[in-house]
Amino acid sequence: MEFIDFGEPEAQKPGRKFKDLQSRSIAHINHSSNKSKPRHSDRKKKEVLMWLALTSIPLQESLVRPGLVKPTGRMKDDGLSPVEPGFRRPTYKEAGDFFKISPNTIQGWWQRREQILHGPKKKTKPKAKPKTTRQK
């Protein structure tokens, strides 16, 4: 019997073996440019808006100093009943801390609250005028 000397075996390269382009799966392609934003349900938006509208926080002595706590920047005609003396409305930051949502997001919701709570306004088409026939 003769032994055939093939030399030293080739060292294997580390990592996965190469796949040709036709056999690659598209699902494994990394799309780093498509970052996902947190999406909040309509139910959550309504819950936060109702909490902002209905919650009143008692004033503390440390908060009474002028300029320390500002109102949430809401408009005077926001449709809310005034709070009782000794109480104030929550700020966007307090709502954000409570619901774990960005205060800027909550502020945007507050500015669009009519649309969020009552749905988009329906556009009404003007009624067509009845056709009149011309007399000759």
C-alpha positions as CSV (number, residue, x, y, z in Angstrom):
1,M,0.0,0.0,0.0
2,E,1.2,3.4,-0.9
3,F,0.5,6.5,1.0
4,I,-0.2,9.7,-1.0
5,D,1.0,12.8,0.6
6,F,-1.4,15.7,0.0
7,G,0.6,18.2,2.1
8,E,-0.8,20.2,5.0
9,P,-4.6,20.8,5.0
10,E,-5.7,24.4,4.3
11,A,-6.7,26.4,7.4
12,Q,-10.4,27.2,7.4
13,K,-11.3,30.9,7.4
14,P,-13.3,32.1,10.4
15,G,-17.0,33.1,9.9
16,R,-19.8,32.1,7.7
17,K,-19.3,30.7,4.3
18,F,-19.9,33.0,1.3
19,K,-23.4,32.8,-0.2
20,D,-24.0,33.9,-3.8
21,L,-26.5,36.8,-4.3
22,Q,-29.4,34.6,-5.6
23,S,-29.5,32.6,-2.4
24,R,-29.3,35.5,0.0
25,S,-32.5,36.5,1.9
26,I,-33.7,40.0,1.6
27,A,-34.9,40.0,5.2
28,H,-31.3,40.1,6.5
29,I,-30.5,43.4,4.9
30,N,-30.0,46.1,7.5
31,H,-31.9,49.3,6.8
32,S,-30.4,51.6,9.4
33,S,-31.9,54.7,7.8
34,N,-35.4,53.5,8.6
35,K,-35.5,54.2,12.3
36,S,-38.8,53.4,13.9
37,K,-40.6,56.1,15.9
38,P,-42.8,55.2,18.8
39,R,-46.4,55.0,17.7
40,H,-49.1,55.8,20.3
41,S,-52.6,54.5,19.9
42,D,-55.6,56.9,19.6
43,R,-56.8,55.4,22.9
44,K,-53.5,56.5,24.6
45,K,-53.7,59.9,23.1
46,K,-57.2,60.4,24.4
47,E,-56.3,59.1,27.8
48,V,-53.4,61.7,28.1
49,L,-55.6,64.5,26.8
50,M,-58.4,63.7,29.3
51,W,-55.8,63.5,32.1
52,L,-54.5,66.9,31.2
53,A,-58.0,68.4,31.1
54,L,-59.4,66.8,34.2
55,T,-56.5,66.7,36.6
56,S,-55.8,69.5,39.1
57,I,-52.7,69.5,41.2
58,P,-52.6,71.2,44.6
59,L,-50.2,74.1,44.9
60,Q,-47.3,73.7,47.3
61,E,-45.5,76.6,49.0
62,S,-42.4,76.0,47.0
63,L,-44.3,76.2,43.8
64,V,-46.1,79.4,44.6
65,R,-43.0,81.6,44.0
66,P,-43.5,83.6,40.9
67,G,-41.8,82.3,37.8
68,L,-41.0,78.8,39.2
69,V,-44.0,77.0,37.7
70,K,-45.5,78.3,34.6
71,P,-48.8,77.1,33.2
72,T,-48.6,74.7,30.4
73,G,-48.7,77.5,27.8
74,R,-52.3,76.8,27.0
75,M,-54.5,79.4,25.4
76,K,-57.0,81.3,27.6
77,D,-59.9,80.0,25.5
78,D,-59.1,76.3,25.8
79,G,-62.6,75.4,26.8
80,L,-61.7,74.1,30.3
81,S,-63.3,75.2,33.4
82,P,-61.1,77.2,35.7
83,V,-59.4,75.3,38.5
84,E,-60.2,76.0,42.1
85,P,-58.0,78.3,44.1
86,G,-55.0,76.5,45.5
87,F,-54.8,74.1,42.5
88,R,-53.2,74.2,39.0
89,R,-53.3,72.3,35.8
90,P,-50.5,69.7,35.2
91,T,-47.6,70.7,32.9
92,Y,-46.6,68.8,29.8
93,K,-43.5,67.7,31.6
94,E,-45.5,66.2,34.5
95,A,-47.8,64.5,32.0
96,G,-44.7,63.2,30.1
97,D,-43.2,61.8,33.3
98,F,-46.5,60.2,34.3
99,F,-47.2,58.5,31.0
100,K,-43.5,58.0,29.9
101,I,-44.1,60.1,26.7
102,S,-42.1,63.1,25.5
103,P,-43.5,66.4,26.6
104,N,-43.1,67.8,23.1
105,T,-45.3,65.0,21.8
106,I,-48.0,65.7,24.4
107,Q,-47.8,69.4,23.5
108,G,-48.5,68.6,19.9
109,W,-51.4,66.4,20.9
110,W,-52.8,69.2,23.0
111,Q,-52.6,71.6,20.1
112,R,-54.5,69.1,17.9
113,R,-56.8,67.9,20.7
114,E,-60.1,68.7,18.9
115,Q,-59.0,66.6,15.9
116,I,-57.8,63.7,18.2
117,L,-60.8,63.7,20.5
118,H,-63.6,64.3,18.0
119,G,-62.1,63.1,14.8
120,P,-61.3,65.1,11.7
121,K,-63.8,67.7,10.6
122,K,-66.0,66.5,7.8
123,K,-65.9,68.7,4.8
124,T,-69.3,69.5,3.6
125,K,-69.8,70.2,-0.1
126,P,-71.9,73.2,-1.0
127,K,-75.4,72.2,-2.1
128,A,-75.9,72.4,-5.8
129,K,-78.3,75.1,-6.9
130,P,-81.3,73.8,-8.7
131,K,-81.0,74.1,-12.4
132,T,-83.3,76.6,-14.0
133,T,-84.4,76.4,-17.5
134,R,-84.1,79.4,-19.7
135,Q,-87.1,80.6,-21.5
136,K,-86.7,81.5,-25.1
